[in-house]
Amino acid sequence: MNYAQLFNYIVGDKKIVIKSAVSKRITELEIPSEVSGIPVKEISNDAFSRCKQLRRVIIPDTVEIVGDGAFNECTDLIYVKLPSNLERINDNVFSNCRNLDEVVIPDSVIEIGYEAFYGCISLRDLFVPSGVEQIKDRAFADCIRLSNAVFLFGDCSIGFRAFYRCRSLKSVTMRYEYTKLDFYSHSELAGVREIKVRIYDNDGEYIEHRVFVPTDELKTEGYNAIHREYCQLFKSGFTWKGYDEVYSFLEDMEKRIDVSAYRLICRDGLTEEMEKEYYSFLKKNSKVAINQFLDYNDIAGLEVMADTGIINRFNIGRTIRLADKMGRDKCKEFLTRYKKIRL
């Protein structure tokens, strides 16, 4: 096969580096393990980005690096086989691959990058192997059809908004040894309705138990870890209806802003009436809220303000300048990215 008709590449230090697609109209891609006897070891950043007709990708085990954004916005991509020795799924590799419904994460992977699978709206099942040590910010954000996730890791760091707006995620499976992982402190996982625990024997076989239907105690401790003081008001047990009712008695402006933003992220049990009340409060006090979120480097709060249209194309420039003046680099980075991509 004449690989030069599929992709551009360079010969580096005893390795082939794939740089880019020859044509954005490529539909099938099976990368060879070698070219002229030299192993293919790397796919560059953005190499096949926006190849919108690409449907199927097979990457050989010789490849050690798949660069940032390598398959970003390959909107027709359905299936990809990753190399078995890959250690990192880099930033934005498969972001906005809207038809990707199957991906096998190799056991060798230790890190899943920033927005690696952002906006993969057809992805329904996720299996995270035990070697994963870090899932970075927004790695699976907006995977709106993701309904089942299996986590077999141990000491793993789950990044900020890693599963933001995964509204269909109802079932989570974990190993018995790791059920104490700080999993419920992530408000975007509030929709989870079932936890299954796998108890393994010495031969690697396991028995799976369904151990969780949300209880008042776990809701209070888990879903609202960032509102412990607020939740202490619920002496006789927690309900979302009660949570929203108590809101009307809050006098502290800072807490009202914090809770309003939180409920527009974590919408479990949120009525249309209360949604309007939270939104109206944030809009009415938008300047105070924006300053508060910037002061505390609260990107989640800023994201709510942007997603609801309170921060918009008319005031985002002013907000970016304010973030710069306050020295809030992460907030500035988020706002700049949001302006570029969404507005």
C-alpha positions as CSV (number, residue, x, y, z in Angstrom):
1,M,0.0,0.0,0.0
2,N,1.2,3.5,-0.8
3,Y,0.9,5.1,2.6
4,A,2.0,8.4,1.2
5,Q,-1.5,8.7,-0.3
6,L,-3.1,8.5,3.2
7,F,-0.8,10.6,5.5
8,N,2.3,12.7,5.5
9,Y,5.1,11.5,7.7
10,I,8.7,12.2,8.6
11,V,11.6,9.9,9.5
12,G,13.0,10.9,12.9
13,D,15.5,9.2,15.1
14,K,14.9,5.6,14.1
15,K,11.1,6.2,14.0
16,I,8.3,7.3,11.8
17,V,6.2,10.3,13.0
18,I,2.9,10.8,11.2
19,K,2.3,14.5,10.7
20,S,-1.1,14.9,9.0
21,A,-3.7,13.5,6.6
22,V,-3.1,13.9,2.9
23,S,-6.8,14.6,2.5
24,K,-9.5,15.6,4.9
25,R,-11.8,13.2,3.0
26,I,-10.1,10.1,4.3
27,T,-12.7,7.5,5.5
28,E,-10.7,4.5,6.7
29,L,-7.3,4.6,8.5
30,E,-5.2,1.6,9.3
31,I,-1.8,2.9,10.4
32,P,1.1,0.5,9.6
33,S,3.5,-0.7,12.3
34,E,6.4,0.2,10.0
35,V,7.3,2.0,6.8
36,S,10.3,0.8,4.9
37,G,11.4,-1.2,8.0
38,I,11.2,1.8,10.3
39,P,8.7,1.6,13.1
40,V,5.8,4.0,13.4
41,K,5.9,5.4,16.9
42,E,4.2,8.7,17.0
43,I,1.1,10.5,15.7
44,S,1.5,14.3,15.9
45,N,-0.8,16.9,17.4
46,D,-3.9,17.5,15.3
47,A,-2.7,15.0,12.7
48,F,-6.2,13.9,11.6
49,S,-8.2,16.7,13.2
50,R,-11.4,17.6,11.4
51,C,-11.2,14.6,9.0
52,K,-15.0,14.6,9.2
53,Q,-15.6,11.6,7.0
54,L,-13.2,9.3,8.9
55,R,-15.2,6.4,10.3
56,R,-12.7,3.8,11.5
57,V,-9.2,3.9,12.9
58,I,-6.7,1.2,13.8
59,I,-3.5,2.2,15.5
60,P,-0.7,-0.4,15.8
61,D,1.0,-1.4,19.1
62,T,4.3,0.2,17.9
63,V,2.7,3.7,18.4
64,E,3.7,5.2,21.8
65,I,2.3,8.7,21.4
66,V,-1.0,9.9,20.0
67,G,-0.7,13.7,20.1
68,D,-3.1,16.3,21.5
69,G,-6.2,16.7,19.3
70,A,-5.0,14.0,16.9
71,F,-8.6,13.0,16.0
72,N,-10.4,16.1,17.3
73,E,-13.7,16.8,15.6
74,C,-13.7,13.6,13.4
75,T,-17.4,13.8,13.6
76,D,-18.1,10.5,11.7
77,L,-15.6,8.5,13.6
78,I,-17.4,5.3,15.0
79,Y,-14.6,3.0,16.1
80,V,-10.9,3.3,17.1
81,K,-8.4,0.7,18.3
82,L,-5.7,2.2,20.5
83,P,-2.2,0.7,20.8
84,S,-1.9,-1.8,23.7
85,N,1.2,0.0,25.1
86,L,-0.2,3.5,25.1
87,E,0.4,5.3,28.5
88,R,-1.5,8.5,27.9
89,I,-4.6,9.5,26.1
90,N,-3.7,13.0,25.5
91,D,-5.7,16.3,25.6
92,N,-8.6,16.7,23.2
93,V,-7.6,13.5,21.3
94,F,-11.2,12.5,20.6
95,S,-13.1,15.7,21.6
96,N,-16.3,16.3,19.6
97,C,-16.1,12.9,17.9
98,R,-19.9,12.9,18.0
99,N,-20.4,9.4,16.6
100,L,-17.8,7.5,18.6
101,D,-19.7,4.8,20.3
102,E,-16.9,2.3,21.1
103,V,-13.4,2.8,22.4
104,V,-11.3,0.3,24.4
105,I,-8.9,2.0,26.8
106,P,-5.8,-0.2,27.0
107,D,-4.6,-1.6,30.4
108,S,-1.4,0.3,29.9
109,V,-3.0,3.8,30.2
110,I,-2.1,5.8,33.3
111,E,-3.6,9.1,32.3
112,I,-6.7,10.4,30.4
113,G,-6.1,14.0,29.3
114,Y,-8.0,17.2,29.4
115,E,-11.3,17.0,27.3
116,A,-9.9,13.8,25.8
117,F,-13.5,12.6,25.1
118,Y,-15.3,15.9,25.4
119,G,-18.6,15.9,23.5
120,C,-18.5,12.3,22.4
121,I,-22.3,12.2,22.6
122,S,-22.7,8.7,21.3
123,L,-20.4,7.0,23.9
124,R,-22.6,4.9,26.1
125,D,-20.2,2.6,28.0
126,L,-16.9,3.3,29.7
127,F,-14.4,0.9,31.1
128,V,-11.5,2.5,33.0
129,P,-8.7,0.0,33.7
130,S,-6.9,-0.3,37.0
131,G,-3.7,1.4,35.9
132,V,-5.3,4.8,35.4
133,E,-3.8,7.3,37.9
134,Q,-5.4,10.5,36.7
135,I,-8.5,11.5,34.7
136,K,-8.0,15.2,33.9
137,D,-10.4,18.1,33.9
138,R,-13.5,17.7,31.6
139,A,-12.2,14.4,30.2
140,F,-15.7,13.1,29.6
141,A,-17.7,16.3,29.8
142,D,-20.8,16.5,27.7
143,C,-20.9,12.7,27.0
144,I,-24.6,13.0,27.3
145,R,-25.4,9.4,26.5
146,L,-22.8,7.8,28.8
147,S,-25.0,5.6,31.0
148,N,-22.6,3.0,32.4
149,A,-19.1,3.3,33.7
150,V,-16.8,0.7,35.2
151,F,-13.9,2.1,37.3
152,L,-11.2,-0.5,38.4
153,F,-8.6,2.0,39.5
154,G,-7.2,2.5,43.0
155,D,-5.5,5.8,43.9
156,C,-6.8,7.8,41.0
157,S,-7.3,11.6,40.8
158,I,-10.6,12.6,39.1
159,G,-10.3,16.1,37.6
160,F,-12.5,19.1,37.8
161,R,-15.8,18.6,35.8
162,A,-14.4,15.3,34.5
163,F,-18.0,14.0,34.0
164,Y,-19.7,17.4,33.6
165,R,-23.2,17.1,32.1
166,C,-23.1,13.3,31.8
167,R,-26.8,13.4,32.5
168,S,-27.4,9.7,31.5
169,L,-24.8,8.3,33.8
170,K,-26.9,6.2,36.2
171,S,-24.8,3.1,36.9
172,V,-21.2,2.9,38.2
173,T,-19.2,-0.2,38.9
174,M,-16.2,-0.2,41.2
175,R,-13.8,-2.6,42.9
176,Y,-14.6,-3.4,46.5
177,E,-11.2,-2.3,47.6
178,Y,-11.6,1.2,46.2
179,T,-15.2,2.1,47.1
180,K,-13.9,4.7,49.4
181,L,-12.5,6.7,46.5
182,D,-13.6,10.3,46.7
183,F,-16.1,9.8,44.0
184,Y,-19.3,11.5,45.3
185,S,-17.6,14.9,45.8
186,H,-18.2,15.5,42.1
187,S,-21.6,17.2,41.8
188,E,-21.9,16.3,38.1
189,L,-22.3,12.7,39.2
190,A,-25.4,13.4,41.2
191,G,-27.5,11.5,38.8
192,V,-25.9,8.1,39.6
193,R,-28.6,5.8,40.9
194,E,-26.7,2.5,41.3
195,I,-23.3,1.3,42.4
196,K,-22.2,-2.2,41.7
197,V,-19.2,-3.5,43.6
198,R,-16.9,-6.3,42.2
199,I,-15.3,-8.6,44.8
200,Y,-12.3,-10.4,43.2
201,D,-10.8,-13.7,44.2
202,N,-7.1,-14.7,43.8
203,D,-7.8,-16.1,40.3
204,G,-9.1,-12.8,39.0
205,E,-12.7,-13.9,39.0
206,Y,-15.3,-11.7,40.6
207,I,-18.8,-11.6,42.0
208,E,-20.7,-8.4,41.4
209,H,-23.1,-7.0,44.0
210,R,-25.6,-4.2,43.5
211,V,-25.0,-2.3,46.8
212,F,-26.4,1.2,46.4
213,V,-29.6,3.0,45.9
214,P,-29.1,6.6,47.1
215,T,-29.8,7.1,50.8
216,D,-30.4,10.4,52.5
217,E,-27.1,10.0,54.4
218,L,-25.1,9.4,51.3
219,K,-26.8,12.2,49.3
220,T,-26.0,14.6,52.1
221,E,-22.4,13.5,52.5
222,G,-21.7,12.9,48.9
223,Y,-23.7,15.0,46.5
224,N,-23.3,18.1,48.7
225,A,-19.7,17.8,50.0
226,I,-19.1,21.4,49.1
227,H,-22.2,22.5,51.1
228,R,-21.6,20.6,54.4
229,E,-22.7,23.6,56.5
230,Y,-25.8,24.1,54.4
231,C,-26.8,20.4,54.6
232,Q,-26.5,20.4,58.4
233,L,-29.9,22.1,58.3
234,F,-31.5,18.7,57.4
235,K,-31.6,17.0,60.8
236,S,-34.2,14.5,59.7
237,G,-32.7,13.6,56.3
238,F,-31.9,15.2,53.0
239,T,-34.2,15.8,50.1
240,W,-33.7,18.0,47.0
241,K,-37.1,19.6,47.7
242,G,-36.0,20.5,51.1
243,Y,-32.7,21.8,49.8
244,D,-34.5,24.2,47.5
245,E,-36.9,25.3,50.2
246,V,-34.2,26.2,52.6
247,Y,-32.6,28.4,49.9
248,S,-35.3,31.0,50.4
249,F,-34.2,31.5,54.0
250,L,-30.5,32.1,53.2
251,E,-29.5,35.7,54.0
252,D,-25.8,35.4,53.2
253,M,-25.3,36.7,49.6
254,E,-22.2,34.6,49.1
255,K,-24.0,31.4,50.0
256,R,-27.0,32.3,47.8
257,I,-24.7,32.8,44.8
258,D,-22.8,29.6,45.5
259,V,-26.0,27.5,46.0
260,S,-27.7,29.0,42.9
261,A,-24.7,28.1,40.7
262,Y,-24.5,24.6,42.2
263,R,-28.1,23.9,41.5
264,L,-27.8,24.9,37.9
265,I,-25.0,22.3,37.6
266,C,-26.6,19.6,39.8
267,R,-30.2,19.6,38.6
268,D,-31.4,16.4,40.3
269,G,-35.0,17.1,41.4
270,L,-34.9,20.7,40.2
271,T,-38.3,22.1,39.3
272,E,-38.8,24.7,36.5
273,E,-39.9,27.2,39.1
274,M,-36.8,26.9,41.2
275,E,-34.6,26.9,38.1
276,K,-36.0,30.2,37.2
277,E,-35.5,31.5,40.7
278,Y,-31.8,30.5,40.8
279,Y,-31.2,31.9,37.3
280,S,-33.0,35.2,38.1
281,F,-31.0,35.7,41.3
282,L,-27.7,35.2,39.5
283,K,-28.7,37.5,36.6
284,K,-29.9,40.2,39.0
285,N,-26.6,40.0,40.9
286,S,-24.4,39.1,38.0
287,K,-21.6,41.6,38.8
288,V,-21.4,40.5,42.4
289,A,-21.5,36.8,41.3
290,I,-18.8,37.2,38.6
291,N,-16.5,39.0,41.1
292,Q,-17.1,36.2,43.6
293,F,-16.4,33.4,41.2
294,L,-13.2,35.2,40.0
295,D,-12.1,35.9,43.6
296,Y,-12.3,32.2,44.4
297,N,-11.0,31.0,41.1
298,D,-14.4,29.2,40.7
299,I,-14.4,28.1,37.0
300,A,-17.6,26.1,37.6
301,G,-19.5,29.2,38.6
302,L,-18.2,31.1,35.6
303,E,-19.2,28.2,33.4
304,V,-22.8,28.4,34.7
305,M,-22.9,32.1,34.1
306,A,-21.7,31.6,30.5
307,D,-23.9,28.6,29.7
308,T,-27.0,30.4,30.9
309,G,-26.1,33.5,28.8
310,I,-25.5,35.8,31.8
311,I,-21.9,36.0,30.5
312,N,-22.3,36.6,26.8
313,R,-20.5,38.1,23.8
314,F,-21.3,41.6,25.0
315,N,-19.6,41.3,28.4
316,I,-17.2,38.5,28.2
317,G,-14.4,40.8,27.0
318,R,-14.8,42.9,30.1
319,T,-14.9,39.8,32.3
320,I,-11.7,38.5,30.7
321,R,-10.0,41.8,31.5
322,L,-11.2,41.7,35.1
323,A,-9.8,38.1,35.4
324,D,-6.5,39.4,34.1
325,K,-6.5,42.4,36.5
326,M,-7.2,40.0,39.5
327,G,-4.5,37.6,38.4
328,R,-6.9,34.7,37.9
329,D,-5.1,33.0,35.1
330,K,-7.2,29.8,35.1
331,C,-10.4,31.8,34.9
332,K,-8.9,33.9,32.1
333,E,-7.9,30.8,30.2
334,F,-11.4,29.3,30.6
335,L,-13.1,32.5,29.5
336,T,-10.8,33.0,26.5
337,R,-11.4,29.4,25.4
338,Y,-15.1,29.8,25.9
339,K,-15.2,33.0,23.8
340,K,-13.3,31.4,21.0
341,I,-15.3,28.1,20.8
342,R,-18.8,29.1,21.9
343,L,-19.3,32.8,21.2
